[in-house]
Amino acid sequence: MEEKSKYRKVNATLGKQANIGPFPADQLIPWAIICGLSYYLIHGLFRLNWVWTCAVAAWGIATWWILTANGSWRILSKFVATPSWTRIRCLYQPVIDSKKGSKVKKM
C-alpha cells in the first residue's frame, strides 16, 4: 500500500516579530517620541542646528534599541542581585505541644 503524505500549509510568519522594513515594529513609536523630544529640546529650546538635533535623535534611538530590542532582560538582568542562600542546621523546637494544644515553654 502506498501512503500519501499530506502536507499542511503553515504560516511562516507565525511566532515572528513584526517588522516595518528592516526595523522592528514595536520600536517605531518610541523612536518617534525620541525624535520629537530631541527636536523640541535641541532645535527648539537650545536653538542648535539640525546636525546636533539628528545626532541626539540617533543617539537616543540607538540607546533605546540596544536596551529593548531583543528583550530588555538580556541587558537589564545583569543588574539584578542574586539571592544569597545559606544552609544551617538547628534543633527543631515545636511552638505548640501537639498533645495538649498549649504553647511550649522556652528553655
Rosetta blueprint (number, residue, H / E / L):
1 M L
2 E L
3 E L
4 K L
5 S L
6 K L
7 Y L
8 R L
9 K L
10 V L
11 N L
12 A L
13 T L
14 L L
15 G L
16 K L
17 Q L
18 A L
19 N E
20 I E
21 G L
22 P L
23 F E
24 P E
25 A H
26 D H
27 Q H
28 L H
29 I H
30 P H
31 W H
32 A H
33 I H
34 I H
35 C H
36 G H
37 L H
38 S H
39 Y H
40 Y H
41 L H
42 I H
43 H H
44 G H
45 L H
46 F L
47 R L
48 L L
49 N L
50 W H
51 V H
52 W H
53 T H
54 C H
55 A H
56 V H
57 A H
58 A H
59 W H
60 G H
61 I H
62 A H
63 T H
64 W H
65 W H
66 I H
67 L H
68 T H
69 A L
70 N L
71 G L
72 S L
73 W H
74 R H
75 I H
76 L H
77 S H
78 K H
79 F H
80 V L
81 A L
82 T L
83 P L
84 S L
85 W L
86 T L
87 R L
88 I L
89 R L
90 C L
91 L L
92 Y L
93 Q L
94 P L
95 V L
96 I E
97 D L
98 S L
99 K L
100 K L
101 G L
102 S L
103 K E
104 V L
105 K L
106 K L
107 M L
